[in-house]
Amino acid sequence: MARKPPFEWGPCAFDIPVGVTVDCGYLTVPEDRGRPDGPTIRLHVGVFESERKDPAPDPILYLGGGPGENSTEASSLIFDQRIRR
């Protein structure tokens, strides 16, 4: 059975507009999934609530598109897009 990666709730490392709810924290995962007992990295995670009253049960996962891109810095794009609707 696969182990569930540890998650630690914490402060958001990006600006959140007034009226938007975001929960943040860190997910700790193996640096190399082929070596589950090797070094780990902490990924900063922002959980954005849907604007729908009846959201679909499956989440949308946004990952940065290139080397060196910080997905949480790009999170401001989510505030203005239809992705939360």
C-alpha positions as CSV (number, residue, x, y, z in Angstrom):
1,M,0.0,0.0,0.0
2,A,1.3,3.5,-0.9
3,R,2.2,5.9,1.9
4,K,0.4,9.2,2.0
5,P,2.9,12.1,1.8
6,P,2.9,14.2,5.0
7,F,1.1,17.6,4.7
8,E,1.6,20.5,7.1
9,W,-0.8,23.5,7.1
10,G,0.9,26.9,7.2
11,P,0.8,30.5,6.0
12,C,0.5,31.4,2.3
13,A,3.6,32.6,0.7
14,F,1.8,34.8,-1.8
15,D,-0.6,37.7,-1.6
16,I,-4.3,36.9,-1.4
17,P,-6.9,39.3,-2.6
18,V,-9.7,40.4,-0.2
19,G,-12.7,38.1,-0.3
20,V,-10.8,35.1,-1.6
21,T,-10.3,32.0,0.6
22,V,-7.1,30.1,0.2
23,D,-5.6,27.5,2.6
24,C,-1.9,26.9,2.4
25,G,0.7,24.5,3.6
26,Y,3.6,22.2,2.6
27,L,3.5,18.7,1.1
28,T,6.7,16.7,1.7
29,V,7.5,14.3,-1.1
30,P,10.5,12.2,-2.3
31,E,12.9,14.2,-4.5
32,D,13.0,11.1,-6.7
33,R,9.9,8.9,-6.6
34,G,12.1,6.0,-7.7
35,R,13.9,6.4,-4.4
36,P,11.1,6.8,-1.8
37,D,13.5,6.6,1.1
38,G,15.9,9.1,-0.4
39,P,16.0,12.9,0.1
40,T,12.7,14.8,0.2
41,I,11.5,18.2,-0.9
42,R,8.7,20.4,0.6
43,L,6.3,21.8,-2.0
44,H,4.3,24.9,-1.1
45,V,0.6,24.3,-1.8
46,G,-2.4,26.6,-2.1
47,V,-5.9,25.2,-1.9
48,F,-8.4,27.5,-3.5
49,E,-12.1,27.0,-2.9
50,S,-14.4,26.7,-5.8
51,E,-16.9,29.5,-6.4
52,R,-19.6,26.9,-7.2
53,K,-22.2,25.8,-4.6
54,D,-21.9,22.3,-6.0
55,P,-18.3,21.8,-7.1
56,A,-17.1,18.6,-8.8
57,P,-15.4,16.3,-6.4
58,D,-12.2,16.0,-8.3
59,P,-9.6,18.8,-7.8
60,I,-7.7,20.8,-10.4
61,L,-4.0,20.6,-10.0
62,Y,-2.0,23.5,-11.4
63,L,1.8,22.9,-12.0
64,G,4.2,25.4,-13.3
65,G,5.2,25.0,-16.9
66,G,8.9,25.5,-17.1
67,P,12.2,25.2,-15.2
68,G,12.4,27.7,-12.4
69,E,8.8,28.8,-12.6
70,N,7.2,29.3,-9.1
71,S,3.6,28.1,-9.3
72,T,2.5,29.8,-6.1
73,E,3.8,33.2,-7.5
74,A,1.7,32.5,-10.6
75,S,-1.3,31.7,-8.4
76,S,-2.5,35.3,-8.8
77,L,-3.7,34.2,-12.3
78,I,-6.2,31.9,-10.7
79,F,-7.9,34.7,-8.8
80,D,-8.9,36.3,-12.1
81,Q,-9.6,33.2,-14.2
82,R,-12.7,31.0,-14.5
83,I,-10.8,28.0,-13.1
84,R,-12.5,28.4,-9.7
85,R,-16.0,28.6,-11.3
